[in-house]
Amino acid sequence: NAGVTQTPKFQVLKTGQSMTLQCAQDMNHEYMSWYRQDPGMGLRLIHYSVGAGITDQGEVPNGYNVSRSTTEDFPLRLLSAAPSQTSVYFCASSYSGTGRIISSGNTIYFGEGSWLTVV
Amino acid sequence: SQQGEEDPQALSIQEGENATMNCSYKTSINNLQWYRQNSGRGLVHLILIRSNEREKHSGRLRVTLDTSKKSSSLLITASRAADTASYFCATDTANTGNQFYFGTGTSLTVIP
């Protein structure tokens, strides 16, 4: 199993450009999520999904869109990039076990990260 | 925010010493997990402790949980240079359902 795969690894964008960070997992996990990691801020949840066709907002959703058309894929779209979105982005997945409500205590599997710079 | 806070922010020790880092959180939790992040990499799960547990061991790792103080500690015994990494706690609560909150992390440096 490849686990959680994110692409691209590095990206430089100009302010106002749009782009999509790709995320795929091959573990048949129902739960997928996107975090951003900034110095001194830890990881902050952007959006998450408990299954295909279901998405919800996390702590910092503004400026980002997500969709979940398949169990495997959970892309994150930056609609109009801003310098404040310069960050490291992590996709993560987990087995939820009970469908819509994630079972507590399931291990979260992370991708290797995408380094995004907006200039 | 229900984000946890790790303490200390940075820790530097000699190889062979024990490393202790703490996590405090704000609301009642279902579970608390510890994760490790090597520089430039994603987070990797280390250990989980449930709200009805007080202590858990895994190899050189020992985790304690004090729900009355809303805090947890991670002890790494007989540290090795390869333990150099950042360590994060993550909590999930009945109120937040599907959201996991991570702390700000402790950066551990183990000097050979």
Chai-1 contact restraints between the chains, C-beta under 6 A:
chainA,res_idxA,chainB,res_idxB,connection_type,confidence,min_distance_angstrom,max_distance_angstrom,comment,restraint_id
A,G42,B,F102,contact,1.0,0.0,6.0,A-B,restraint_1
A,G42,B,G103,contact,1.0,0.0,6.0,A-B,restraint_2
A,G42,B,T104,contact,1.0,0.0,6.0,A-B,restraint_3
A,G42,B,G105,contact,1.0,0.0,6.0,A-B,restraint_4
A,L43,B,F102,contact,1.0,0.0,6.0,A-B,restraint_5
A,L45,B,Q99,contact,1.0,0.0,6.0,A-B,restraint_6
A,Y48,B,N98,contact,1.0,0.0,6.0,A-B,restraint_7
A,V50,B,N98,contact,1.0,0.0,6.0,A-B,restraint_8
A,F90,B,G42,contact,1.0,0.0,6.0,A-B,restraint_9
A,I102,B,N98,contact,1.0,0.0,6.0,A-B,restraint_10
A,S104,B,N30,contact,1.0,0.0,6.0,A-B,restraint_11
A,S104,B,N31,contact,1.0,0.0,6.0,A-B,restraint_12
A,S104,B,D92,contact,1.0,0.0,6.0,A-B,restraint_13
A,G105,B,N31,contact,1.0,0.0,6.0,A-B,restraint_14
A,G105,B,L48,contact,1.0,0.0,6.0,A-B,restraint_15
A,T107,B,H45,contact,1.0,0.0,6.0,A-B,restraint_16
A,F110,B,G42,contact,1.0,0.0,6.0,A-B,restraint_17
A,F110,B,L43,contact,1.0,0.0,6.0,A-B,restraint_18
A,G111,B,G42,contact,1.0,0.0,6.0,A-B,restraint_19
A,E112,B,G42,contact,1.0,0.0,6.0,A-B,restraint_20
A,G113,B,G42,contact,1.0,0.0,6.0,A-B,restraint_21
